[in-house]
Amino acid sequence: MFNQAIQHVTIRLEKVKLLSTTPHRCRRLCLLLLTPILTFTCIFIVSCSGVIAADLTPKATSLGEHGYAKSGDTRIHYVTAGKGPLLIMIHGFPDYWYTWRNQIPELAKTFQVVAYDQRGYNLSDQPAGVENYAMPKLVNDVKALIEHFGHEDAVVMGHDWGGAVAWSFAMTYPNMVDRLVILNLPHMNGLRRELANNAEQQKASAYARHFQTPDAASQLTAKGLAFWVKDPEARKKYVKAFERSSFEGMLNFYKANYPRPPYTAQADAMPKVKCPVLMIHGLGDTALLPAALNDTWLWLDNDLTLVTIPNVDHFVQHGAAKKVTHRVKTWLNISSVQE
């Protein structure tokens, strides 16, 4: 745009040269008239080019600096703040990195916090195909972020689908997980058991079975997905983020990874989690019932701290924001000392 502005000025000046055959006074008058027009044109066009460039470039926000990491051929958008040990934060459905806005400022005092958009969401790439949302791909996105920041390991924190990715990452790359924080997502073995034996959990999971149908994404809207966001200003941000997202990509998490009927209680051959685990579960969750939390300790080979919060729904990081932030920070400090 700046080059176009210069070319525009040059053309104007060429026209002025044609006036050289007119009397001196006339030439001077034309130049005086053209000068403010040319100046305004340059300023206006260059200013507009700056606005356009700003729109295309992610900006720093009060919560942190924006950036991108590569996970294979997929570009992952993140926001990072603070210095210290690495803490990766993974959102669920329907959500994006901004879900951690109540936790980032406090945790960034002692950690380098990295909250990212999962593939399919907001500013991250949105590859087509169910296979691109299979758990190994999601797990490798976490690995790519840890390596992007030059660390060998990290504290990994996830909610909902982010919790499923966090559990799976801890089992796949145990040496890369320092500690694990899980919000409202039971261990997959517990969820499978409840789906096989608990009629209430089967009923609660009807939405997931619907999301696995071919045309489910066509029934979604950005405003509809933001139904759960209570703050009006935050809801506006969510609607914009979902408008930038892939509804097919969101539901591919379910199509690729969520158990399908007929359900079986037989657990997959999953290795035990080696690191300390903190689980926080809002007991008002109507999608993931608390019975699935039972026996979690059987699938761990380290300490488990379980915190249940009554009268708080699935989005516990918002419904009990201060309590969750305090619990996470306190547990991370204590478990670090114990090590």
Secondary structure as UniProt FT lines:
FT   HELIX           2..17
FT   HELIX           18..21
FT   HELIX           24..56
FT   TURN            62..63
FT   STRAND          64..71
FT   TURN            72..73
FT   STRAND          74..81
FT   STRAND          86..90
FT   TURN            93..94
FT   HELIX           97..100
FT   TURN            101..103
FT   HELIX           104..107
FT   TURN            108..110
FT   STRAND          112..116
FT   TURN            119..120
FT   TURN            122..123
FT   HELIX           130..133
FT   HELIX           135..148
FT   TURN            149..150
FT   STRAND          154..159
FT   HELIX           161..172
FT   HELIX           174..176
FT   STRAND          177..183
FT   HELIX           188..197
FT   HELIX           199..204
FT   HELIX           206..211
FT   TURN            214..215
FT   HELIX           216..219
FT   HELIX           222..225
FT   TURN            226..228
FT   HELIX           232..243
FT   HELIX           247..257
FT   STRAND          277..282
FT   TURN            283..284
FT   HELIX           290..293
FT   TURN            294..295
FT   HELIX           296..299
FT   STRAND          304..309
FT   TURN            310..311
FT   HELIX           316..319
FT   HELIX           321..338
//
